[in-house]
């Protein structure tokens, strides 16, 4: 039962992370209105996040960035920030147009569709988890959820 409890706790943490994404996007959209620019709002969001993660990275034990810097390794994993910046910019522009619930639900649909594809093919070192009828049904229900939220 201990493993089950920790599994539920981890799931609850992920739900909280999802809630924080919705909260962040609304705050970013409001910041866009206050500043008058989606690009500066995105910059502020990333800059504050950079400062917070830098402080944490300097405090917690573990390797320092200089030790982890790639030395002829794969460059692709270092490009995640490009997708993060795209995500932030699009949500800053879309939350005021579509609303928070629609924007976030569409984000979840996009994440699910690509995640299913990446799992199916084992892209980027993921273990292969074939697409099944049950998994496709779950993705379809997410799409249905977006339609219902938009109604």
MARDRENKOL-829504 format. One record per atom (N, C-alpha, C): x, y, z. Coordinates in steps of 0.1 Angstrom, whole numbers, plus 5000, padded with zeros to 4 digits. Each point is the difference from the previous one (the first is absolute). Layout:
BEGIN
XYZ;...
END
This chain:
BEGIN
500849885000;499250125000;500950135000;501249995006;500950115000;500350054986;500349904991;500350044986;498850074993;498849955003;498850064995;499850145005;500250025013;499850135005;501050104994;501349964998;501050094994;499650034986;499549904993;499550014986;498950114999;499049995009;499050105001;500550145003;501050005009;500650135004;500750064987;500749924993;500750054988;499050054989;498949934999;498950044991;499450135004;499850025013;499550125005;501050124998;501349975001;501050104997;499950054985;499849904991;499950034986;498750084997;498949975007;498850084999;500250145005;500850025011;500350135005;500950074989;500949934994;500850064990;499250054988;499049924996;499150044990;499250135004;499550005012;499350125005;500950125000;501349985003;500950115000;500250064986;499949914990;500250044986;498850104997;498849955003;498850094998;500150135007;500450005012;500250125008;501150094993;501149944996;501150084994;499550064987;499249934992;499650064987;499150125002;499149995010;499150125003;500850115005;501049985009;500950105005;500750074989;500649914991;500750054988;499150094991;498849964998;499150084992;499750135006;499850005013;499850125008;501250094999;501249945001;501250084999;500150064986;499649934990;500050054986;499250135000;498850005006;499250125000;500750115008;500649975011;500650105009;501250064992;500849924994;501250054993;499750054986;499049944994;499750044986;500749934989;500749895004;500749924990;500149855004;499549914991;500149865003;501549965001;500950064993;501449964999;500750035013;499750125006;500650045012;499449925012;498749974999;499449925010;500649865000;500349944988;500749874999;501450015006;500750114997;501350025005;500050015016;499150075005;499950015015;499749875006;499149924994;499649875005;501349915000;500750004989;501249925000;501150055009;500250135001;501050065008;499849965015;498750025004;499749975014;500349855003;499549914990;500349865001;501449975000;500850074992;501549985000;500650035013;499650115006;500650045013;499649905011;498849965000;499649905010;500749874998;500149954988;500749874998;501550015002;500650124997;501450025003;500349995015;499250075007;500250005015;499949865005;499049924996;499849865004;501249924996;500450014987;501149924995;501350035008;500250125004;501250045007;500049955015;498749985005;499949965014;500049855002;499349924991;499949865002;501249934996;500349895006;501249924996;499849944986;501149974994;500049944987;501050074991;500149954987;501050054991;499650154997;501050084997;499950134996;499950014985;499550104994;499850014986;501349984992;501150065005;501349994994;500449854998;499649925010;500449865000;499149924990;498850054998;499049934991;500050054986;500850114997;500050064987;500449904990;499349994988;500349904991;501450024993;500749894999;501350004994;499949914988;499550054989;499849924988;498849915001;499150025009;498849925001;498950044992;498949955002;498850034992;499550145004;499750084990;499650145002;498450015002;499349904995;498650015000;499350015014;500549935010;499450025013;500150145006;501050074995;500250145005;499050104993;499249954991;499150094993;498650015005;499749945012;498750005006;499550145002;500850095003;499650145003;499350064988;500449964988;499350054987;498649975001;499749875004;498649965000;499350065012;500750025011;499450085011;499650144997;500950074992;499850134996;498850014991;499949904991;498950004990;498749985008;500049915009;498849975009;499650125007;500950075007;499650125007;499550114991;500650024989;499650114991;498649974994;499749874996;498749974995;498950015010;500349955012;499050015011;499750145004;501150095000;499750145004;499150064989;500249964988;499150064989;498649945000;499949875004;498749934998;499150005012;500550015013;499250005011;498950125000;500450124996;499050104999;499049984988;500449934990;499149974989;499149885002;500549905005;499349875002;499549975014;500650075010;499749975014;501049905005;500150005013;501049915007;499649854998;498749975002;499649854999;500349954986;499550074990;500249954986;501549994997;500750115003;501549994997;500749895006;499849985013;500649895007;499649874995;498749984998;499549874995;500649974986;500150104992;500749974987;501449975001;500750065010;501449975003;500149855004;499149965009;500049865004;499849904988;499050044991;499849924989;501349994991;500650114998;501350004992;501149915007;500150025013;501049925008;499649854999;498849975001;499649855000;500249944986;499750074989;500249954987;501449984997;500950095003;501449984997;500649905010;499650005012;500549905010;499649864995;498849984996;499649864995;500949964988;500350104991;500849974988;501549975005;500550085009;501449985005;500149875007;499049965008;500049875007;499949894990;499250014990;499849894990;501349974993;500750104996;501249984992;501350005008;499950035013;501150005009;501050124996;499550114996;500850114996;500850055012;501250054997;500950075010;500349915012;500149874998;500449915010;498849955009;498850044997;498949955009;499749854997;499649935011;499649864998;498849994991;500049914991;498949984990;498849965008;498950074998;498749975006;499050014988;499649894994;499250014988;498750075002;499550074990;498750065001;498949894999;499150005010;499049905000;498650074999;499049924998;498650064998;499750075013;500349955012;499750075012;500750135001;501350014996;500750125001;499450114990;499749954988;499350094990;498750055005;499249915007;498850045006;500250115010;501049995008;500350105010;500350134993;500850004990;500350124992;498850064994;499149914995;498850054994;499150075010;500049945012;499250065011;500550145004;501350024999;500650135002;499550104990;500049964987;499550084989;498650035003;499249915003;498650025004;499850105011;500949995010;500050095011;500350144996;500950024990;500250144995;498750054993;499449914992;498750044994;499050045010;499949935010;499050035011;500350125007;501350035003;500450125007;499750124991;500249994987;499750114991;498650034998;499149905003;498650024997;499450105009;
END
